[in-house]
Amino acid sequence: MAPPKRKAGGRITPKGTRPGTGNVLPTAAKEAVRTSEGPVRASQASSRYTPPIPKYEKVSPPWVPVLMFSLIVGGILLIILNYLGAIWSTNNWYLLGGLGLILGGIVTATQWH
């Protein structure tokens, strides 16, 4: 006889057990989990604490946005000057260099807080 099929989703382990061990929690442990504010959340029950990052560490130095805008504008100017023929030789390497500068500006923008 085939085992009964489970419904999609829902609880896998029986209520009141610890996943992986199959042991039922003692009644004292069940009562300790219930508090006056409701059940203890996983973040409260964990013994590990990760403090938030201080604001002074989140602030980027002032050169980051300057570098970002300089790279983006420099890349756009290099591509425009190549198409206008203002550079001594029009060649695809200048287009690639302009796109590289724009990409460098975008990568720098990801580091700006």
Wavefront OBJ file of the C-alpha trace (Angstrom):
o trace
v 0.000 0.000 0.000
v 1.345 3.437 -0.931
v 1.932 6.017 1.829
v -0.655 8.807 2.019
v 0.064 11.866 -0.111
v 0.935 15.111 1.607
v -0.714 18.390 0.750
v 1.497 21.066 -0.768
v 2.969 23.373 1.865
v 2.204 23.269 5.562
v 4.093 21.880 8.514
v 6.508 19.022 7.889
v 7.483 18.214 11.463
v 4.846 17.526 14.116
v 3.856 20.496 16.263
v 6.007 20.797 19.400
v 9.088 19.063 17.979
v 12.498 20.344 17.048
v 13.395 19.970 13.360
v 16.117 17.418 12.764
v 15.922 15.733 16.163
v 12.353 14.511 16.272
v 12.325 15.096 20.043
v 9.245 16.595 21.590
v 9.870 19.715 23.636
v 9.239 19.302 27.367
v 6.285 21.243 28.732
v 8.594 23.660 30.581
v 10.299 24.559 27.305
v 6.918 25.083 25.632
v 5.878 27.445 28.388
v 9.184 29.324 28.149
v 8.554 29.956 24.456
v 5.157 31.536 25.175
v 5.466 35.011 26.658
v 3.001 37.757 27.470
v 3.827 39.476 24.120
v 3.211 36.295 22.155
v 5.561 33.673 20.759
v 9.278 34.376 20.737
v 10.512 35.159 17.241
v 13.628 33.513 15.809
v 15.584 36.779 16.028
v 14.776 37.042 19.737
v 15.458 33.402 20.502
v 18.872 33.411 18.827
v 21.928 33.825 21.021
v 23.841 35.493 18.192
v 23.598 39.264 17.877
v 24.734 41.266 14.897
v 24.861 44.950 15.789
v 23.697 47.445 13.155
v 26.331 49.247 11.117
v 26.954 52.749 12.541
v 25.965 55.686 10.329
v 29.489 57.078 10.211
v 30.647 53.899 8.467
v 27.869 54.107 5.867
v 28.893 57.558 4.608
v 31.076 57.485 1.498
v 34.049 59.783 1.162
v 33.360 62.902 -0.952
v 35.544 61.700 -3.842
v 33.244 58.758 -4.682
v 30.438 60.779 -6.367
v 33.013 63.044 -8.025
v 34.782 60.027 -9.515
v 31.469 58.460 -10.552
v 30.229 61.531 -12.434
v 33.673 62.165 -13.925
v 33.869 58.655 -15.343
v 30.348 58.770 -16.784
v 30.759 62.238 -18.337
v 34.247 61.354 -19.619
v 32.916 58.213 -21.290
v 30.039 60.077 -22.932
v 32.379 62.830 -24.169
v 34.832 60.298 -25.587
v 32.048 58.563 -27.550
v 30.624 61.880 -28.830
v 34.057 63.193 -29.846
v 34.743 59.955 -31.699
v 31.511 60.267 -33.691
v 32.163 63.949 -34.462
v 35.627 63.121 -35.757
v 37.307 65.498 -33.290
v 39.769 62.796 -32.239
v 42.829 62.375 -34.519
v 41.705 58.943 -35.707
v 38.212 57.552 -35.506
v 38.437 53.966 -34.472
v 36.419 51.520 -32.425
v 38.900 51.439 -29.560
v 37.743 54.904 -28.514
v 34.157 53.644 -28.394
v 35.260 50.718 -26.261
v 37.211 53.068 -23.987
v 34.171 55.335 -23.624
v 31.947 52.397 -22.743
v 34.578 51.222 -20.255
v 34.583 54.636 -18.578
v 30.781 54.603 -18.347
v 30.878 51.088 -16.884
v 33.489 52.246 -14.361
v 31.136 55.068 -13.355
v 28.275 52.621 -12.876
v 30.443 50.310 -10.764
v 31.523 53.306 -8.667
v 27.851 54.247 -8.203
v 27.238 50.909 -6.472
v 29.747 51.907 -3.765
v 28.123 55.280 -3.047
v 26.138 55.445 0.229
l 1 2 3 4 5 6 7 8 9 10 11 12 13 14 15 16 17 18 19 20 21 22 23 24 25 26 27 28 29 30 31 32 33 34 35 36 37 38 39 40 41 42 43 44 45 46 47 48 49 50 51 52 53 54 55 56 57 58 59 60 61 62 63 64 65 66 67 68 69 70 71 72 73 74 75 76 77 78 79 80 81 82 83 84 85 86 87 88 89 90 91 92 93 94 95 96 97 98 99 100 101 102 103 104 105 106 107 108 109 110 111 112 113
